[in-house]
């Protein structure tokens, strides 16, 4: 299945740290409020992330974190662990979608 690209603008008032990332078991948990703000800023319905394949929100978090770090943003230990797990799973050919995004 082909993925569509979506370009989002993240307002300066929304910080990556507001996600308050954590793991609940093997699930990645976070605060949805920053993502809701991003959707509002871009005129998108939050359902594009909340009620669709979890890879949508995981891709958003991954790309946002990459840009965050490239612009000098602080390291996030939870996101670093998540990215290491994704990389390890991709390396051995496992499907990465086992990570579930959960509300905190």
N, C-alpha and C positions, 0 to 999 in steps of 0.2 A: 504494500500500500504506500502510495506517495504522500509525503508530508507537505503541507502548505506552510509557507513561511509567513510569519506575522511580525511586523516591525512595531515595537512598542517604545514609547518614550517614558522614561521613569522620572517623575518630578523630583526636583532637588530636595523637596520636603520629605521624601520617602527614603529611608536608610535601610540597607541590607540587614543591619543588626536588629531592626524592628521585627524581623521574622521570628526571632527567639527560637532558632532551630534546636531540636533535640531528637533523640531516638527514644521511641517507646517500643521496646523489644527490638525487632529489626525494621520497624517502620520509622520513616522520617516524619517528624511532627513539627508543626510551625503555626504561627499566628497568621491567619488569613487576611487580617486588616490591611497590611501593606499591599497585598495583591489586589484587594478590593479598591484601594486608592489608585493603583496603577490602571486598573480597568476603567475606573471612572474618568481618570485623566485622558484616557485614549478612546472613550466612548464605546467600550466593550462591555458585554454582559459577563459577569463573573462566572457564569455557567461554562464558558469556554475552558475554564480551568477546573471548576468544582465538579461538573457533571459530564465529564468527558474522560477519555483515557488519561490515567495518571501521568503518562509520559509528557502530556502537555505542561502540567505544572512543574514536573521535574526538569524539563527542558528550560522552562522559564527561570527556575532557580539556578540552574547550571550556567546559563548564559549571563544572567544578572551577576552572579558571583564572579565570573570571569572578568566582566567589565569593571566590577567593583574593585577587584584586585589590581587590574591594569591601571586603574586611576589612583592607586595608592591606598585603597581601603584595607582595613584590618583583616588579618587572617581569621577565619572562623573554623575552629577545630571540628565542629560537627560536619560542616560542609566539606572540609578536607577529608574526613573519614568517609563520607558518602562518596565523594569523587574517587577515592582510592578503591572502594568496593566496586563501583561501576567499572573502573578501569580493569580490575582483576577479573570481573565477570566477563567483560568484553574480550579479554585476552584468552580466556579458555572457551569462549563461544557460548556462554550462558545467556539466557534472556534476562535483561536487566529489570524488567517490569515487576519483579518480585517486591521492590520497594514500594510501600504504600504511603501516600501522603495523608496525614491525619491532622485533624484540627487539634489544637492544644486546648 
